[in-house]
Structure formats: structure tokens, C-alpha cells
Amino acid sequence: MSLVSYHDTNVSLVHQFTMATNPKRFNLIFCAQGSALRIFDHLLPPLNQIIPLGQIGIYVADQVFYDRQLAGPHNFSDFPVSWLKEWEINQQANQIKIDRVKLQTYDELYGQPNLWPALIADRRIFLGPLTKYKQDYSPRLSYPRMLQRLQASIERIEQFINQVKPHAIIGFNMVTLDEFIFYLIARQKGIPYWQMKNAKINNLITLFPDPLRIASYLDRPRQPTISASSLNQARQYLQRAQARNSTYEGHIILKPPSLTSLFSPTIASKLIKSTIFSLLKSAHYPADHQSAGLSAVWQFNVVKPINAIKHHRYLSLHYMSPHHLPTTSYVFFPLHTEPEIALSIYGRYHQNQIEVIRNIAQSLPVTWSLVVKDHPRSLGFRTLQYYKKLLQIPNVRLVNPYLSSWDVIESAQAIVTISSWVGFEAIIAKKPVVTLGECTYNCLPTSMVVKNTSYSQLSADISRAINQYHYRETDLLNHIATVISLSFPINMYSDVLAKPNRHFDSSAKQSEQELWFSFARYIVSTIHSPQ
């Protein structure tokens, strides 16, 4: 589908936008981690056709991917690009002397309400070096090193922003300390900061003006501006979703692990390549915290599958039978994978999910159970002791992670979630939902979604969600249509970022050149539209 059905961007609008921001050139800063650099490489030429670009600043994390990207064909050399590189900030941080007076000033100037959220957001700083591959809560950096890194980040980013003088900053998923600092400084200086996020509806990407306030952006009165086309697409999506066919682009396609997969030539090749990389890394990439070597490949491809099989066999003795769900009074809690921005950014007060589950379980009627389903991706990641601690909570029951979430939702009295997409599936299934964190569907009526802000009120919120529940399909359709009208269709994860084993949307009809020009027009018109 062409962009015209989403935003009618004509020449006069673009001219008006350019004149309103800068009569000659438009300065931009892009924030990219890893393969997200590809997005902005593709976007630069069409953006320059629409709004003549001036100074371009690019913050980049992942030195290995940066070197590979610039070694091949790319568009960056055609523009006056200034680079800010994460690994160089890491090197500077090692030499910096902590200035506590300066850090206190930064805390007061940029904090939300302090600067801890920026540190927590970056798993490569706040968690262990292998935390993507196994449960590891020990921070990579000591507290003094964190302060050094934070101080270096703010100093370099302030200088970078003053140098480029951006009219806007655009990022994709705020997953590093530096990206979070860009957001905080931009907010304090009044520089528009926009972030692309997966809408998890079809293959849509939404550009949000504030990555921490995603629900409020979708909550604005929009019904008069929602097109008939968007409402029609919303009805089609809802019909598919209620038939349990709502898989979105980028969704990870998972298969239960097997021992036979450990002996595949692919695994052997990965281990050999990672061994070579590990030997070269200390010499060529000493300050790059993004790219892992042999230990990560070994953990993910060998240790994790073996642990998944062992843990699944043990836990199978304790899983609640799906046949007992219809005769049990229960609330459903879907465990988040870790690390995940759903916890580190949108649910940072709920990162200890064992205690989250304990609080929920103790907020239920005494005869009710809390049914917990882990994400199948997490099997083998968590320790067996983690699950044993969950089973020690008296009214907690585990179900097979490979059981469909829809089957667990079907008989639940309610769903309590931090910010999982399972919560939205529950809304579609006409079940009451209580959320603990920030998520897009928090903007739906309180008769469908109750936002809890304190564990002391959780029992009352669960009761209110159940007793005052009222399904309002018109509001749900308007919400879906609003997301569609504010978003752009592109296979970002499966195609652009080339993430393996991701669901692919085959409905795209545009050529690559048309696609990126339309995406650029969408970005321009979105940034121009009144907030």
C-alpha cells in the first residue's frame, strides 16, 4: 500500500515544512545501534530529495557492523556526515575523572527524575556481558565505571548536538545509554526527538514523538481524522486476530530445541568463525561492547538448547494440564523475555519478575491461581532455580511455554501483564487486562484496560477490571485504525535489518526505491504534523 493512504504529502506541504524549520537546509541526527544503521543509509537519498539536508550527524553503536557497512556500497559518503561512535565514548570514559558536581548538575538538568533510567536501559552496561544469552544480572561495569561512562556520554553528546545543530533527532528503539541521553538532552533543549517502533500490527512501523509516552500519543482525539481506509483495515485486522491469526512482521519463529540441531554444519561454522573473531577482537575491537565472540555463540547455540531440553523435561512434571484450565479460577501472567525494553524502559520498576509474580499472586482471591507462561524463547536462558522459586509461591501454576497464549487467555478471569503484547491479544479476546508498565494499549477505556500504579492497589485494580469490564469494540477499532493511520508498512525486521527466523509480511507491492521514498515522505509528514 502506498503512503498516500496514510499521509497526503504534497510539494507545498514539504516546502512549508522546510521553510518552517530552516529556510535553506535541514540538519538531522540519526541514532543507530547495529543493523539499524541500514535504515538511515537507505533514507538519506530520498529525504534529501524531499527536504534539502544540511548537516547530518549519526550516532552509531556496534563497531563490527559499522566497519562492514561502510566497507560495502553505502550512501553516507554522498553527504556531510559527522559520526559519534559508541566505542570511542567507551575509550574516553576509561580515562575520565569522575566529577560528582558535574554529574549532579546533569542529574538535575536532564534526569527523569534522575539519570538511572538511562543506565538501566543499556543491558551492555547494567547487566552482564552474556545477558542476551543467559540469565546474568551482574553489571558489566562497576558503579564508578558507570559514572565515568555516564559523564563521558553526556559530555560528548552535548558537544555533538552543539556541532550539528539538529532540527530533529530520529532513532530506532532506544536500547543504549547514549540513545537515551540523546533523548533526555533533546527534550531539555526543545529539539524534536522521534523514535521508530514496531507497531506489532501487520508490518507497521510507528514514529513516536516521545518514546516514553507512547500511549498518550495514540490517545489524542483522532476519530474525525481516521480515514475510512484505516477503519476498514482495522476491521480486517480485528477479524483475523479474533480468529487467532494476528502474527506481526518481525515476530520470532521458534521451534522446540532438539539435540540433533547441535550437530548441524551451521553450528560448527558459527563456532569456528566466532573463535577466529574472539582471537582478533581484543586487537581490533577492544572498546566495542556490542559484538560478542565465542562465549556468546557457544552459550546460545549449545548450552542454551541443552538447558532448554533439560529444564523442559523437569518442568513437564509440574506443568498444569491445559485440560484443567477451563475448570480453574485463574489470572494469567505472561513472563517477559530478558533482557527486553519492555522491562528495562517500559517496566523498570518490575524487572524482578519473580517478585512481580509474588505480588500478583498475593493480590488474588485466596482460592484463585496465578497461571504463568514463560516465553518459549526463554527456555534454557533462565536457571532451573528461577522456575523452582516460582513454584514455591503457593498459588502459582506454570503451563507449557509452547502452549498457545490464546489457549491460556481463553479461560482466564483476567490478564495481568507488565507490557506484553499478550495483553493486547487478551483485549482482542474480550478479556479484562491490568497493566503494570507503559504500553500502547494503555490508552483504551478503563472498562477494558486498567493501569496499575501501585502494588498496594493491585488487588482492587484486578477486582475493578473484572467487575466493571465492558467490551467496547468501537473504541478498539478506533485504536487499531489510529495506529494504522500513524504508521508505515515496511518489513523492517525480516528484510531491512535481516534478522533471522522472523515472520515476513508478503503483502508489500512497491519496488525498493518506491518504498524508501514513501517511507521518507511518511517521516517528513509525521514530523511536520501538529502534536
N, C-alpha and C positions, 0 to 999 in steps of 0.2 A: 504494500500500500504506500502511495506517495505521501510526502509530508503535507501536501496541500490540505488534506482532510484533517490535519492536526493543527496547523498554523498557516494562515494565509499571509505569507511573507512576500510583499512586492517590493519593487525598486524604491518607491517613495518611503516605505517604512524603514528599509535599510539605510537610506540617505538620512532620514530623520534620526535614526539611532546613532549613526556615525557623527552627525553634527552635534547631537546632544551630549556625546561623550568626549569627542575630540575633533576639532574641525579638520585635522589632517590625517593623523594616524591613531590607531587603537592599540594600546600596549596590553599584553596579556602575560600572565604567569600560569603555567601548567604544572601540576603536581602528579608525578607518576612513580609507581613502585613496580618494578619488574616489567612484565609484558604489557602493562598499561601504557608504556611509552609508545607502543604501536598506535594507540588511539590518536595521540596528538601528532604523530608523524603523518597519519592519513588526513587529519583535519586541517593542517596548516595551509595547503594549497587552496582548498575550497573556501576556507574562512577568509583568506586574502583576496579572493575574488569578490566576496560579499562586503567585507569591511576592510579597507586597506590597513594592513597591520604595520605597526611600528616596532618598538622593542618587544622581543619575546624572551621571557625567562622560563627556564624549565628546571624544576627540582626533580632529581632522579635518585631512586634507591635501587640497589642491585647492580653492582659494577660489572658482573659477568654478563648479564643481559644487555647492559648499555654497550659494552665492547662489541658484542655480537651484532647488535642492531646497527651500530654505526660502521661496522666492517662491511655490511652489505648495502644494497641500494636503500637510500632514505632521502627525505625531503628537507632535513634540518639544515643542510649546507646552503640551501637557497634562501635562508632567512637570517637576520641578525640575532642569533640565539645566544643568550648568556646562560651558562649552566651553573647550577648549585648541586653538588654531589654529596650524597649522604656519607660516603666513605671518607671524604675529605673533612667533613664535620667530625667524624669519629676520630680521625687523626689529630685534629686541633684540640678536641676535648681531652685527649691524653696529656696535653701539655699545659692546659689551662689551670690557673689558680682560682680556687673557689672564692667568689666574692659574695658573702652572705647578704650584705647590704643591697647589692645589685639584684640578687635573686629575690629578696623581699620586695623590692620595688617592682620587679617583673610580676611577682605573685599578685600584688595589689592592682597592677595595671592591666594584666592580661588574664588573670585567673578566673575560673568559673566553678566555684568561687576562688579556687586556688589552681595550681598547675599540676596537681596529681593526676587529673583525668588524662592529660597529655602523655604522661609517663605510662599510665596503666594501659592506654590504647595500644602501645607498641609491645607486642609479645617478645620481640627480639631484645628488649631491654628489661621488661618487667618479669618475664618468665625465663625458663631455662633454654639453652641453645637448641635442644631437641624437642621442644614442647609441641611442635607441629606433628611429631611422630610418636610421642609417648607422654604420659602424664608426668609433668615436670614443673613444679611450682617454685623452684629455687631460682631467684632472679639471676640473669646473666651478669648484671652489673651490681657491684656493691652500692650502698647508699651514697658514699662520697663520689663514686664514678657516675652515678645517676645525676647528681647535682652538677658535676663537670659537663656531662653531656647536655643537660638542660640549658645551662648557661651558654655553652657554645652554640647550641641550636638557635636560641633567641638572638644572640649577637649576630650570627651570620645571616639569619633570615631578615632581621631588621635592615641590615646593610643591603641585602639583595632587593628587598622591596623598595628601598630608597633609590637604588640604582635603576631598576626597571621602570618604576613609577606606573604600576599596572592600573588600568581602568577596571579590571576584573581578574579574579583568580579562579581557575577551574581545576578540579581534581576528580579522581575516581576512587571511591572507597578510602576513607581516612584510616589507614592502618599503621602509619608510622608516627613517631613522636614529632618529626619535623612537619608533616602534613597537618597535624593537629595544631602546632604552633602557627603555621601559616593562617589557619582558620581564626585562631584567637587574635592574632595581630591584625588581620584584615578586619575583623569585627570591631576592634577598638579604633582603627583608623577610618572606618566607614567605607572600606573597599568591598564591593560585592564579591562574595565567595560562593561559588556554585559547585555542587558535587553531583556526579553521576552515580546513580544507584540502580540496581536491578529491581524492577517493579514486581517481579515474580508473577506477572500475568502475561501469558504468551511469551513473546521475546522483547518485551518493552524495557527501555531504559528511561528513567526519570531524572531530570536535572533539578535538584533541590537548592533553594537559596540559603538554607541553613541545615546542615547535616544532622544537627542535634534536635531539630524541631520539625521532624518530617510529618507528623500527624497534623500539626497546625497549618502547614502549607496546603494540605488536602482538605482542610476543614473550612476554608473560606466559602462564602455563599457563591456557588458556581452554577446552580441549576439553570439560570437563564442563558448561560454561555455554553452549556453542554449541547453538542450537536446531535442531531437525530442519528447520524452515523455512529457516533461514540456510544449512544444508548443502545443502538442495535447490536453493536459489537459486545457491549456489556451483557445483554440478554443471551447472546450466543455463548459467551464465556460461562455465564452462570449455569446455563443449561448443561454444558459439558462438565462443569465442575460438580454439579449435583449428581451427575452420572459417574462421578469419580474419575474424570478424565481431564485433569487440570494441570498436568505436568508443565512446568515452565522451562524456557530455554536456559541452559546453564546448570540445570538440576543434575546432580551427580548420579550416574547409572552404576549401581552397586550389584555385585554378585557375592554370595556367601564364599568365604575363603576356603581353599582346598589345598591339601599338601601337594597335589600334583602340579599346581601352578608355581611352586617354589623351584621346580626343576626345568622351567622353560628357558629357552635360549635368550629371551628378552631380559630376564632377571640376571642371568650370567653377564650379559653385555652391560647392563647398568652397573653391576658391581665392578667390572673391570674399568669402565670409564670413570666411575666415582673414585676408585683407588688412584688412578692417574691424576684426577683433579685434586684430590686431597694432598698428594705429594707436591703439586705445583701451587696450591692455594696460598700457603704461607709466604711464598716468594712473590707472587703476582697480585694477590688479593688479601693482604694482611688485615685491612681495615673494613672489609666487606662482611657485614653481619647477615646478609640475605641468603647467600648461596651456601648450601650445606654439602658436605662431602660424603665419604664412605660410610661414616657412622649413621647418617640420616638415611641413606639408601638401604643399608643393612637393616636398620630398625623398621623402616616402612615396608620393605619387600620380603623380609624374612622373619624377624622377631614378631612384628605385629600380627601377621597371618597365623603364626603358630600359637600365639597367645589367644587370638580370637577363637581358634578351634578349641583350645583347652578350656577357656572361660565359658564358651557356649555349652560345652559338654557338662561342665559343673552346674551352670545356672539352669540348664534344662530340667534339672531335678527340682528347681524352685519356681520355675515359671508358672504363672496362673494359666489354666487352660482357657482358651478362647470360648469354650462352651459354657464356662461359668460366668462370663461377663453379663449376659442378659439377666441373670438372677441375682446379681450383686449390686448393692448401692455403692457407687464409687464416683470419685472425681479423678480426672485424667491429667497427669503432668508429663509432657514430653521433655526428656532430657536434651539439653543443647550439647552439640559437639564442642570441644575445646581444643585450641583457642578459637574464639569466634567474636566478631564485633558485636553480635547480639548480646554478649556478656561484657566485653571489655569497654564498650562505648554505650550501648543502649540498655545495659543492665548491670552496671558496675557495682551496684550495691548488693547484687545477688550472685556474685561469682562463685561462692562456695555452695554448689548446688545440693550437697548433702544436707546442709543446714536449711536451705530453701525448702527442700522436701520435708524436713522435720517440721518446719513452721507450718507448711500447708497441712500435713497430716494431723497436726495437733489443733488445727482450726476447723476440722470437720466434725460432724456429729459422731458420737463415740462408736456407733455401730457401722459407720461407713469406712470404706477402704480408700486409699490413695493408690491408684494404678499408675505405675511409672514404666515408660517405654524408652529405652535408650535408642539413640540414633544408630542404625546398623554400621555406619561409618566409624563409630567409636569402639566397636568390639575389638579388643586387642590393644586399644590405646590406653584405656584405664586399667588400673591394677585390679586384681580379683578382690583385694581387700576393700576397694571402693564399693563394690556391689554388696559385700558382706556387711558393711556398715549400713547400707540402705535396708538390707533385710533385717537388721536389728531393730529398726523402727517398727513398733508393734503392728500398725495397720497399713503398712506399705506392702504392696504386691508388685512384683515385676512381671512383665509379659515379654514374650519373644521379640527381640528388636526387629526381626524380619516380618512380623505381623503387620499388616497394613494399618496405618494410623486411622483410616476411615472405619475399620472394624472396631477399634477401641473407642472412637468418638461415638459410634452409633448407640451404645447402651449407657454412656456416661451421663450423670446428672449435670455435670458442668466440666469445663476445661479450665485449668489454671496454668498459665504459661508466663515466662519472662517476656519473650518477644518472638516466639517461634511462629513460623508460617502455618504450623498445625493449628494455631489459634484461628487463623482466617479460614482454614478448611472447616473448623468446627462451626464458625459463623455461617458458612455456606450450608452446613448440615443442620442448621436451625437449632444449635445448642448454645446455652449461655457461656460466656467467656469472661474470665477475670485475668487481667494482665498486670504484671509487676514492673515491666520496663517500658521503654519507648518503642512504639511500632506504628506503622501507617494506619492500621485499622482502629487505633485508639480514638479516632475522630467519629466513629459510628455512634449512634444513640446509646445512652446508658441502659436502655432496656435490652440491648444486645451485648454490649461490652462494658464492663466495669473496670476502671483503672484503680488499682490499689496503690496507696502511697505509704502505708504503714502496716507492719505485721500485726500490730495491736488491733487493727481494723479488718484484718483479713477474714476472720470468721463471719463478721457482719457483712462484708462485701460479697462473700460466697453465697450467703443466705439471700442477700438482696438480688444478686444476679439470677438465682434460681427462682425465687418467689415473684419477682417483678419482671420476669422475662417476657418479652413480646417481640416476635419476629416481624421486622419491617422491611419487606422486600424492596419497596421503592427507594428507601434510604440506601440499601445495599447496592442496588443497581446504579444509583447516582454516584456512589463512592467509586465503584468499578469504572463507570463512564468518566468520572473526573480523572482517575489515574490514566486511563487511555488517552484522554484529551490533552493531558500534560506530558505525555511520554512519546518516545520514538521507537519504532520497531527495528531492531538490529540484533543479529546473532553475536552478541558481544563475547560471551564466554567460549562457545564452541568454535567460533570462526575467528574473530579478531584476536582474542587472547590465546587461542589454540589450546585451551585446557582439555586434557584427555578425558574420555569417558563422561562426556556431558551431553545432555539432551539437546538436540538440534531442531530448530523450527524451519521446516522446509517450505513455508508459505511465501518467502521473500521472492519478489519478481524483478527487482531492479538490478541493473548492472552495478559493478563495484563503484564506478565513477559516479553514477547517479545516486547511489546510496550515500556516499560520503558528502556529496554536495547537498543532498537533502538533510543529512544529519547536521551539517554546518548551518544550514538555514534554520533548522529547529533550534539550535543553540543560540543563534543571533536573536530570533524572535522571542525565545524564552527569556533571555537576559533583558530584552527590551520591555517585555510585558510588565505592567504595574503589579507590585506585590501586595 
